[in-house]
Each structure stands twice: as C-alpha cells, then as structure tokens.
Amino acid sequence: MSQENLISTTIPAETLAAINTNLTAINTALANTLLFNLTADERKGMRVMGDKSIAFVQKALEYADNNQALVPTYLDIPEAKKDFALAHDLYSILQQINTLQRAVEDTMMVAGSEAYDAALIFYNSVKGASRVNVPGSEAIYNDLQQRFAVKPQKTVAK
C-alpha cells in the first residue's frame, strides 16, 4: 500500500521571505487603525455589521445627509460616515484575508496530514523492527513512542 500524495511542493526561501515582508508591511500600514484587542465579553456586547447591515447603514447615512431636519443634534453624521467608511474598508480587507486564511489552512491540513501519515508509517515500521530486535530500532522506538504515552489521571481527593 503506497501513501497518498495530494500535494508535493515547497515555498522557496525567497518567496517565504517576501511573504513575511509583505505581512509585516500590512501590519505596519494598519498599526494606527487596528487599535483594539476585544475580550470575548466585549465582542458579545457589540453589534456586528455584515452584508445586510452594511446596506442598511449606508442607506440610513444617505437619508440623514439628505434630511438634516430629522437628525438629532447629538448625532454626529460626519463621524458616523467616517466610521462606516473604515468598517467598509476593513470588511473588504477581511474578506480577502478570510479567503487567503482558508486556503492556507486547507493546504496546511493536507500537507500536515500527509507528513503525519508518513511519520506513523515509519513509526509502525520501527515498532515492528524493535519487536524482532533489529539493531538501532529500539532507541528510535522508545523516543518516538513518547508521543503516544498516556498521562496518568490526577486523582481527585474525596
């Protein structure tokens, strides 16, 4: 039985360096914009703007612009428009990042799965070799088997 091979490629060092440089540049370019690190509770308490909400907010701000008499004095429409523009721009960036992230995750999963399968095939070969005392196999088996060692359960005092 041969091992399935769905992917066979590498990222050249120059390409990886360029990617890291570009990611650093993106982080640097957005450093003065990406100012928050919300907690889970803070995230739960916020309204989320998705596709439908974007259209609603855009339409509401257009109406506010054209119907100043209906805008409460405490509502800062220029600031709301600025917030909307930022959210809209970041949403566009996020869509691209999400697509890239999914592609990276999927490819990483395939490559990782194939590498792990290869390691397991080798491990089982070494395990068999160790059972029949093939020279050098026992030390390798003892080292690799630590991955599968079961940690003892902590006993709970009653």
Buried (B, 14 or more C-beta within 10 A) or exposed (E): EEEEEEEEEEEEEEEEEEEEEEEEEEEEEEEEEEEEEEEEEEEEEEEEBEEEEBEEBEEEBEEBEEEEEEBEEEEEBEEBBEBBEEBBEBBEEEEEEEEEEEEEEEEEEBBEEBEEEEEEEEBEBBBEBBEEEBEEBBEBBEEBEEEEEEEEEEEEEE
